[in-house]
Amino acid sequence: MSAYGGNGDGFENAEVIEMGKKFGGPAKKHIVRILIVILILVAGYSAYYQIEPEEEGLITRFGQYIKTVPPGPHFKLPFGIDQVIKVPVQRQLKEEFGFRTIKSGIQSEYDKPEENIRESRMLTGDLNVADVEWIVQYKIRDSKRFAFNVRRPNETLRDMAEASMRQVIGDHSVTEVLTIGREAIQIKAKEALQELCNRFQIGIEIRQLVLQDVNPPGPVRESFNEVNQAIQERERMINQAWTKYNSVIPEARGIAEQALQSAEGYATQRVNQAQGDVQRFLALQTEYAKAPRVTRSRLYLETMAEVLPKAKSRVFVDDQVKGLLPLLSLEASGKGGAQ
């Protein structure tokens, strides 16, 4: 029997122990080398990061902001010591309210679940209800403020946009919201939203706020459309009346002005003619005083020369002729010769 036990088992165990001592040292070194290589690969992988052209990278170390890095490849402390927050500062972002885009393209598809109906239904200034859908397009102006000043910036922006829109809608009537006041509402809501973003310093610039679709609630939509059509018909008839007015009244005013100018011209003409006649009479009176007989004869001859050509028949009477008919027909003599 062997000293280590029966059947020679003790000797075999001793050989195994000796072999383990002989090869154990190199195996441990090999494992350590493999672990070091793996550690280096993991460190390199966790230290390298890439910032895209439309992004900025915010570096935090143990949760504290360190610096902002531009687009391109960079390295940081590995194993989660440094963290990278990528912010798309060059991209124009969009938030939809009252609806959601399922598929965008030439024929986009939209959906309106129940929660979207609740955010789009608003009370107007005249205590009516309108279903308002709109879009907010914005850019991140300050990546540091966007990432650290507000805990959930996207949700905060949505809350502020809804609050701004409800405030503006509450200052307008339902008719203005649905028809003529849409542009003013867009401008006021955009200004109010930008003011809130500046107040909370979330680093967002509002580029555009667009009303997509504004309708009355479903149960009253048909009746409201009829009222809206009546209002449009009234406006059309008013515009037609103004068109007729603008075509008739200026013409009548022109005719009246023309008549007034003609009357004034006629009055001026008569006054000037009367004044000329007066001056002519005074001049004639002066000449008559100088030579009454000659002037009287000249006046008589001039008058007869003016009157006789206008007479159809002419009769001359000479009281010095006795015993004869004092009649001389000048018409016949004028046509066929003297008689």
Helices and strands as residue ranges (DSSP letters): G 6-8, H 9-47, E 48-51, E 56-61, E 64-69, E 72-75, E 82-87, E 93-97, E 100-103, E 109-111, H 114-120, E 121-123, E 129-140, H 143-148, H 153-169, H 174-178, H 182-200, E 204-215, G 218-220, H 221-290, H 292-307, G 308-310, H 330-336
